Amino acid sequence: MLRIITIVGARPQFIKAATISRIIGITQGIKEILVHTGQHYDDNLSRVFFEELEIPQPDYHLGIGSGTHGFQTGRMLEEIEQVLLKEKPQWVLVYGDTNSTLAGALAAVKLHIPVAHVEAGLRSLNRRMPEEINRVLTDHVSDLLFAPTPTAVNNLHREGITENKIRLVGDVMYDAALYYGAKADKESRILEQLGLESKGYILGTIHRAENTDNPARLRTIFEGLVSVARDIPFILPLHPRTRTMLQQEDMLEEVSRFVRFIEPVGYLDMVLLEKHARVIATDSGGVQKEAFFYRVPCITLREETEWVELVNLGWNQLVPPVNAQLIAESIKTVLISPRELPYPVGLYGDGKAAELIISELLKAS
């Protein structure tokens, strides 16, 4: 029996893990032990995702919570090590680029347990981003690197990672988009609940620390969004961090006169909001891709992105959040002058990335 420990802790990882857990559930000879670090501990950011995505309840919930990067990663490393010593898995499976990812990889490699990294090879080339450090270090200690795109494979080659460790499998988020997109169509009623018409609104998400914790950037972003929201409904599920910072800067009431803030929503509701938006404005890595999967133009309020393919194709436009007028004009241009954009089939695989990952883990064990 192949014993795999899966480490998750943040909302995007729940989605990725759900696709692989579903395949494990129908595959003989594998036992998955799920460890939730507690990095996202708000119910709307955690428990509801497990329910909607039909992920088994975690075997271990470490309850680490928030804190500085060093504190959070150190606590996770300590707690994950104890689980690994007890369970003695053949593989540790980590996802993406969070502190939970790095802690899981480090704990495993120190105990000489092989590490498999899902979503390997992504690079923003901005070493000031904590996520960039996490993903680079995780890739370099992993034994199997599951890359979502040829670009990711090339990034790994450039860093000297040996070919025999790299597998081009496609993107598990595309698997999720296909499966949960159909599920959302059947089960979500969020459009009716909010009184929204398909393609009659803009969807926004703002949560990255470099945008929310910098008062000048925060004000610039929301001044730009307000300018657009005067003309078309603008829906923004409000992340707890963003709410706190808007309140501290005495902006919440002012902005909410134009931007319609809603509480964080579950995954199926978010998928339906994405599918029916006219434009998406975000600083999220995952939402950029989901916009593409659902063929919705995206404005990304960052200086760089890991998903360079989408910028090259025109589906994603990078707008550094330093000028409110530029933010507003970029969104309005897409609204006024939509373009027919190329949609290459297979850019992120064929929707069977999770099956390929499990196949490779079985072969390597």
Solvent accessible surface area in square Angstrom, and as a share of the most:
residue,aa,sasa,rsa
1,M,159,0.71
2,L,14,0.07
3,R,60,0.22
4,I,0,0.00
5,I,0,0.00
6,T,0,0.00
7,I,0,0.00
8,V,2,0.01
9,G,0,0.00
10,A,4,0.03
11,R,42,0.15
12,P,56,0.35
13,Q,2,0.01
14,F,0,0.00
15,I,10,0.05
16,K,14,0.06
17,A,1,0.01
18,A,3,0.02
19,T,1,0.00
20,I,0,0.00
21,S,11,0.07
22,R,82,0.30
23,I,22,0.11
24,I,12,0.06
25,G,65,0.63
26,I,141,0.72
27,T,37,0.21
28,Q,176,0.78
29,G,37,0.35
30,I,16,0.08
31,K,92,0.39
32,E,30,0.14
33,I,4,0.02
34,L,5,0.03
35,V,0,0.00
36,H,3,0.01
37,T,0,0.00
38,G,0,0.00
39,Q,31,0.14
40,H,43,0.19
41,Y,133,0.51
42,D,55,0.28
43,D,75,0.39
44,N,56,0.29
45,L,11,0.06
46,S,9,0.06
47,R,117,0.43
48,V,32,0.18
49,F,0,0.00
50,F,6,0.03
51,E,96,0.43
52,E,40,0.18
53,L,3,0.02
54,E,105,0.47
55,I,10,0.05
56,P,81,0.51
57,Q,120,0.53
58,P,28,0.18
59,D,84,0.43
60,Y,45,0.17
61,H,106,0.47
62,L,31,0.16
63,G,50,0.48
64,I,12,0.06
65,G,13,0.12
66,S,73,0.47
67,G,46,0.45
68,T,99,0.58
69,H,107,0.48
70,G,59,0.56
71,F,105,0.44
72,Q,13,0.06
73,T,20,0.12
74,G,36,0.35
75,R,83,0.30
76,M,0,0.00
77,L,58,0.29
78,E,100,0.45
79,E,55,0.25
80,I,0,0.00
81,E,60,0.27
82,Q,101,0.45
83,V,10,0.06
84,L,2,0.01
85,L,88,0.44
86,K,144,0.61
87,E,31,0.14
88,K,146,0.62
89,P,10,0.06
90,Q,79,0.35
91,W,15,0.05
92,V,0,0.00
93,L,0,0.00
94,V,0,0.00
95,Y,0,0.00
96,G,4,0.04
97,D,27,0.14
98,T,22,0.13
99,N,10,0.05
100,S,0,0.00
101,T,0,0.00
102,L,17,0.08
103,A,0,0.00
104,G,0,0.00
105,A,0,0.00
106,L,46,0.23
107,A,1,0.01
108,A,0,0.00
109,V,51,0.29
110,K,143,0.61
111,L,51,0.25
112,H,169,0.76
113,I,22,0.11
114,P,48,0.30
115,V,0,0.00
116,A,0,0.00
117,H,0,0.00
118,V,4,0.02
119,E,16,0.07
120,A,0,0.00
121,G,0,0.00
122,L,10,0.05
123,R,13,0.05
124,S,9,0.06
125,L,144,0.72
126,N,41,0.21
127,R,148,0.54
128,R,220,0.80
129,M,7,0.03
130,P,50,0.31
131,E,44,0.20
132,E,1,0.01
133,I,64,0.32
134,N,9,0.05
135,R,4,0.01
136,V,13,0.08
137,L,83,0.41
138,T,0,0.00
139,D,1,0.01
140,H,85,0.38
141,V,44,0.25
142,S,1,0.01
143,D,58,0.30
144,L,7,0.03
145,L,0,0.00
146,F,2,0.01
147,A,0,0.00
148,P,4,0.02
149,T,1,0.01
150,P,76,0.48
151,T,45,0.26
152,A,1,0.01
153,V,20,0.11
154,N,76,0.39
155,N,11,0.06
156,L,0,0.00
157,H,77,0.34
158,R,170,0.62
159,E,58,0.26
160,G,60,0.58
161,I,18,0.09
162,T,78,0.45
163,E,111,0.50
164,N,113,0.58
165,K,70,0.30
166,I,12,0.06
167,R,68,0.25
168,L,98,0.49
169,V,11,0.06
170,G,7,0.07
171,D,2,0.01
172,V,4,0.02
173,M,3,0.01
174,Y,52,0.20
175,D,8,0.04
176,A,0,0.00
177,A,4,0.03
178,L,92,0.46
179,Y,84,0.32
180,Y,0,0.00
181,G,2,0.02
182,A,54,0.42
183,K,36,0.15
184,A,0,0.00
185,D,76,0.39
186,K,153,0.65
187,E,99,0.44
188,S,7,0.05
189,R,118,0.43
190,I,11,0.05
191,L,20,0.10
192,E,120,0.54
193,Q,127,0.56
194,L,26,0.13
195,G,65,0.62
196,L,23,0.12
197,E,137,0.61
198,S,60,0.39
199,K,91,0.38
200,G,28,0.27
201,Y,0,0.00
202,I,0,0.00
203,L,0,0.00
204,G,0,0.00
205,T,16,0.09
206,I,2,0.01
207,H,55,0.25
208,R,19,0.07
209,A,44,0.34
210,E,65,0.29
211,N,0,0.00
212,T,0,0.00
213,D,77,0.40
214,N,59,0.30
215,P,65,0.41
216,A,70,0.54
217,R,41,0.15
218,L,0,0.00
219,R,90,0.33
220,T,23,0.13
221,I,0,0.00
222,F,1,0.00
223,E,85,0.38
224,G,0,0.00
225,L,1,0.00
226,V,17,0.10
227,S,36,0.23
228,V,1,0.00
229,A,12,0.09
230,R,153,0.56
231,D,113,0.59
232,I,19,0.10
233,P,73,0.46
234,F,2,0.01
235,I,1,0.00
236,L,0,0.00
237,P,15,0.09
238,L,2,0.01
239,H,36,0.16
240,P,53,0.33
241,R,91,0.33
242,T,0,0.00
243,R,77,0.28
244,T,63,0.37
245,M,29,0.13
246,L,0,0.00
247,Q,100,0.44
248,Q,122,0.54
249,E,54,0.24
250,D,126,0.66
251,M,3,0.01
252,L,32,0.16
253,E,143,0.64
254,E,85,0.38
255,V,3,0.02
256,S,54,0.35
257,R,176,0.64
258,F,58,0.24
259,V,0,0.00
260,R,106,0.39
261,F,37,0.15
262,I,22,0.11
263,E,105,0.47
264,P,17,0.11
265,V,17,0.10
266,G,8,0.08
267,Y,5,0.02
268,L,10,0.05
269,D,33,0.17
270,M,14,0.06
271,V,0,0.00
272,L,11,0.06
273,L,0,0.00
274,E,0,0.00
275,K,47,0.20
276,H,50,0.22
277,A,0,0.00
278,R,99,0.36
279,V,1,0.00
280,I,0,0.00
281,A,0,0.00
282,T,0,0.00
283,D,0,0.00
284,S,14,0.09
285,G,14,0.14
286,G,25,0.24
287,V,15,0.09
288,Q,1,0.01
289,K,1,0.01
290,E,8,0.04
291,A,1,0.00
292,F,7,0.03
293,F,19,0.08
294,Y,31,0.12
295,R,141,0.52
296,V,1,0.01
297,P,32,0.20
298,C,5,0.03
299,I,1,0.00
300,T,0,0.00
301,L,0,0.00
302,R,3,0.01
303,E,83,0.37
304,E,29,0.13
305,T,6,0.03
306,E,13,0.06
307,W,6,0.02
308,V,59,0.34
309,E,21,0.09
310,L,1,0.00
311,V,51,0.29
312,N,123,0.63
313,L,42,0.21
314,G,23,0.22
315,W,24,0.08
316,N,4,0.02
317,Q,79,0.35
318,L,52,0.26
319,V,3,0.02
320,P,47,0.30
321,P,0,0.00
322,V,100,0.57
323,N,72,0.37
324,A,24,0.19
325,Q,121,0.54
326,L,82,0.41
327,I,0,0.00
328,A,6,0.04
329,E,84,0.38
330,S,8,0.05
331,I,0,0.00
332,K,63,0.27
333,T,82,0.48
334,V,29,0.17
335,L,19,0.10
336,I,138,0.70
337,S,62,0.40
338,P,102,0.64
339,R,168,0.61
340,E,177,0.79
341,L,33,0.16
342,P,76,0.48
343,Y,52,0.20
344,P,50,0.32
345,V,147,0.84
346,G,47,0.45
347,L,39,0.19
348,Y,6,0.02
349,G,23,0.22
350,D,99,0.51
351,G,19,0.18
352,K,105,0.44
353,A,1,0.01
354,A,3,0.02
355,E,81,0.36
356,L,82,0.41
357,I,0,0.00
358,I,5,0.03
359,S,49,0.32
360,E,30,0.14
361,L,0,0.00
362,L,71,0.35
363,K,144,0.61
364,A,53,0.41
365,S,81,0.52
